[in-house]
Amino acid sequence: MYSVRTYSLGPVQTNCYIVSNKNKDCLIFDPGEEGARLVKELRSKGLKPLAILLTHTHFDHIGAVDALREVFDLPLYVHEKEVSWLADPLKNGSGKYAELPNYTVNAPSEEHILRKEGSLTIGDFTFKVAHTPGHSPGSVSFIFEEDGFAIVGDTLFERSVGRTDLIGGSMDVLLKSIHNKLLALPEDTIIYPGHGNYTTPAAEINQNPFLNGF
């Protein structure tokens, strides 16, 4: 049984998730900002990070990646369609905002680029990688089927969906991703989004105004 800790970080309160097991090994998903805070939290809880995984590479999801890698020397997992976005402020969005620094992240090693869907094992963690584009072309969701939860980034929110007006976005593609990959999960699966509160497929099928067509 895994433990899921949620941290809302940075200027737009992006949800970073730390998933740990009974041995205190952990995976870090979307460390968007406040690297020093995350390092302190990991150490205070005695957690041992094994990797960083990104649902996508918009600036508010990558801001603390290199800070964590410098301390813990962690591998980084990201979809192949957004590897080039990591060091490109225009693609990752930070270059559009004068009040923000240009967010850049060093690219992952070749073996940690996500190229296909399916099962992924890191240490004692095994979960499914599902390609869920629409918000961005390389958006992925990490589905922990046996534990009944999924980390979905900015694909699906409580009573809303991800924006599609950024580079590579498409509402049609997004809705297909949600319908085919997320709403198809067991109805009580906990959906952990990139911002805001968690939800479930059942709640969104019944109450999400963007999904009325489904």
DATADA-V996660 format. One record per residue. N is the residue number from 1. RES is the residue in one letter. SS is DSSP state (helix for helix, strand for strand, loop for the rest). OMEGA is omega in whole degrees, -180 to 180 (999 if undefined). Layout:
n:N res:RES ss:SS omega:OMEGA
n:N res:RES ss:SS omega:OMEGA
//
This chain:
n:1 res:M ss:loop omega:-178
n:2 res:Y ss:loop omega:173
n:3 res:S ss:strand omega:179
n:4 res:V ss:strand omega:176
n:5 res:R ss:strand omega:-178
n:6 res:T ss:strand omega:177
n:7 res:Y ss:strand omega:177
n:8 res:S ss:strand omega:-167
n:9 res:L ss:strand omega:167
n:10 res:G ss:loop omega:-171
n:11 res:P ss:loop omega:179
n:12 res:V ss:loop omega:174
n:13 res:Q ss:loop omega:177
n:14 res:T ss:strand omega:179
n:15 res:N ss:strand omega:169
n:16 res:C ss:strand omega:180
n:17 res:Y ss:strand omega:173
n:18 res:I ss:strand omega:-178
n:19 res:V ss:strand omega:-176
n:20 res:S ss:strand omega:177
n:21 res:N ss:loop omega:-176
n:22 res:K ss:loop omega:178
n:23 res:N ss:loop omega:-180
n:24 res:K ss:loop omega:165
n:25 res:D ss:strand omega:-179
n:26 res:C ss:strand omega:173
n:27 res:L ss:strand omega:-179
n:28 res:I ss:strand omega:-179
n:29 res:F ss:strand omega:174
n:30 res:D ss:loop omega:175
n:31 res:P ss:loop omega:-168
n:32 res:G ss:loop omega:-178
n:33 res:E ss:loop omega:173
n:34 res:E ss:loop omega:-179
n:35 res:G ss:helix omega:-179
n:36 res:A ss:helix omega:178
n:37 res:R ss:helix omega:-180
n:38 res:L ss:helix omega:177
n:39 res:V ss:helix omega:179
n:40 res:K ss:helix omega:-179
n:41 res:E ss:helix omega:179
n:42 res:L ss:helix omega:-179
n:43 res:R ss:helix omega:-178
n:44 res:S ss:helix omega:179
n:45 res:K ss:loop omega:-178
n:46 res:G ss:loop omega:-178
n:47 res:L ss:loop omega:-177
n:48 res:K ss:strand omega:-176
n:49 res:P ss:strand omega:-180
n:50 res:L ss:strand omega:-176
n:51 res:A ss:strand omega:170
n:52 res:I ss:strand omega:178
n:53 res:L ss:strand omega:-178
n:54 res:L ss:loop omega:173
n:55 res:T ss:loop omega:174
n:56 res:H ss:loop omega:-168
n:57 res:T ss:loop omega:172
n:58 res:H ss:loop omega:-170
n:59 res:F ss:helix omega:-175
n:60 res:D ss:helix omega:177
n:61 res:H ss:helix omega:-174
n:62 res:I ss:loop omega:-169
n:63 res:G ss:loop omega:-178
n:64 res:A ss:loop omega:-176
n:65 res:V ss:helix omega:-175
n:66 res:D ss:helix omega:176
n:67 res:A ss:helix omega:178
n:68 res:L ss:helix omega:-179
n:69 res:R ss:helix omega:179
n:70 res:E ss:helix omega:-178
n:71 res:V ss:helix omega:-171
n:72 res:F ss:helix omega:179
n:73 res:D ss:loop omega:-173
n:74 res:L ss:loop omega:170
n:75 res:P ss:strand omega:180
n:76 res:L ss:strand omega:179
n:77 res:Y ss:strand omega:-179
n:78 res:V ss:strand omega:-179
n:79 res:H ss:strand omega:-175
n:80 res:E ss:helix omega:-177
n:81 res:K ss:helix omega:-178
n:82 res:E ss:helix omega:177
n:83 res:V ss:helix omega:-178
n:84 res:S ss:helix omega:-179
n:85 res:W ss:helix omega:-174
n:86 res:L ss:loop omega:-177
n:87 res:A ss:loop omega:-177
n:88 res:D ss:loop omega:-177
n:89 res:P ss:helix omega:178
n:90 res:L ss:helix omega:179
n:91 res:K ss:helix omega:-178
n:92 res:N ss:helix omega:171
n:93 res:G ss:loop omega:-177
n:94 res:S ss:helix omega:-179
n:95 res:G ss:helix omega:-179
n:96 res:K ss:helix omega:-173
n:97 res:Y ss:loop omega:-176
n:98 res:A ss:loop omega:-177
n:99 res:E ss:loop omega:-179
n:100 res:L ss:loop omega:170
n:101 res:P ss:loop omega:174
n:102 res:N ss:loop omega:-179
n:103 res:Y ss:loop omega:176
n:104 res:T ss:loop omega:-178
n:105 res:V ss:loop omega:177
n:106 res:N ss:loop omega:-177
n:107 res:A ss:loop omega:177
n:108 res:P ss:loop omega:174
n:109 res:S ss:loop omega:-175
n:110 res:E ss:helix omega:-175
n:111 res:E ss:helix omega:-179
n:112 res:H ss:helix omega:174
n:113 res:I ss:strand omega:-177
n:114 res:L ss:strand omega:-176
n:115 res:R ss:loop omega:-179
n:116 res:K ss:loop omega:177
n:117 res:E ss:loop omega:176
n:118 res:G ss:strand omega:-175
n:119 res:S ss:strand omega:176
n:120 res:L ss:strand omega:178
n:121 res:T ss:strand omega:175
n:122 res:I ss:strand omega:-174
n:123 res:G ss:loop omega:177
n:124 res:D ss:loop omega:-180
n:125 res:F ss:strand omega:174
n:126 res:T ss:strand omega:-177
n:127 res:F ss:strand omega:-177
n:128 res:K ss:strand omega:173
n:129 res:V ss:strand omega:178
n:130 res:A ss:strand omega:177
n:131 res:H ss:strand omega:-177
n:132 res:T ss:loop omega:-178
n:133 res:P ss:loop omega:179
n:134 res:G ss:loop omega:171
n:135 res:H ss:loop omega:173
n:136 res:S ss:loop omega:-173
n:137 res:P ss:loop omega:-179
n:138 res:G ss:loop omega:179
n:139 res:S ss:loop omega:177
n:140 res:V ss:strand omega:173
n:141 res:S ss:strand omega:180
n:142 res:F ss:strand omega:-170
n:143 res:I ss:strand omega:178
n:144 res:F ss:strand omega:-170
n:145 res:E ss:loop omega:-176
n:146 res:E ss:loop omega:-180
n:147 res:D ss:loop omega:172
n:148 res:G ss:loop omega:176
n:149 res:F ss:strand omega:179
n:150 res:A ss:strand omega:176
n:151 res:I ss:strand omega:-164
n:152 res:V ss:strand omega:180
n:153 res:G ss:strand omega:-176
n:154 res:D ss:loop omega:178
n:155 res:T ss:loop omega:-177
n:156 res:L ss:strand omega:177
n:157 res:F ss:strand omega:171
n:158 res:E ss:loop omega:179
n:159 res:R ss:loop omega:179
n:160 res:S ss:strand omega:177
n:161 res:V ss:strand omega:-179
n:162 res:G ss:loop omega:177
n:163 res:R ss:loop omega:-177
n:164 res:T ss:loop omega:-178
n:165 res:D ss:loop omega:178
n:166 res:L ss:loop omega:-176
n:167 res:I ss:loop omega:176
n:168 res:G ss:loop omega:-179
n:169 res:G ss:loop omega:178
n:170 res:S ss:loop omega:179
n:171 res:M ss:helix omega:179
n:172 res:D ss:helix omega:179
n:173 res:V ss:helix omega:-180
n:174 res:L ss:helix omega:-179
n:175 res:L ss:helix omega:176
n:176 res:K ss:helix omega:177
n:177 res:S ss:helix omega:-179
n:178 res:I ss:helix omega:-177
n:179 res:H ss:helix omega:-173
n:180 res:N ss:helix omega:-173
n:181 res:K ss:helix omega:-173
n:182 res:L ss:helix omega:178
n:183 res:L ss:loop omega:177
n:184 res:A ss:loop omega:177
n:185 res:L ss:loop omega:174
n:186 res:P ss:loop omega:-169
n:187 res:E ss:loop omega:180
n:188 res:D ss:loop omega:176
n:189 res:T ss:loop omega:176
n:190 res:I ss:strand omega:179
n:191 res:I ss:strand omega:178
n:192 res:Y ss:strand omega:-176
n:193 res:P ss:strand omega:-180
n:194 res:G ss:loop omega:179
n:195 res:H ss:loop omega:174
n:196 res:G ss:loop omega:-173
n:197 res:N ss:loop omega:175
n:198 res:Y ss:loop omega:-180
n:199 res:T ss:strand omega:177
n:200 res:T ss:strand omega:175
n:201 res:P ss:helix omega:-179
n:202 res:A ss:helix omega:-179
n:203 res:A ss:helix omega:-177
n:204 res:E ss:helix omega:177
n:205 res:I ss:helix omega:-175
n:206 res:N ss:helix omega:-167
n:207 res:Q ss:helix omega:-177
n:208 res:N ss:loop omega:-176
n:209 res:P ss:helix omega:180
n:210 res:F ss:helix omega:-174
n:211 res:L ss:helix omega:-178
n:212 res:N ss:loop omega:-179
n:213 res:G ss:loop omega:-179
n:214 res:F ss:loop omega:999
//
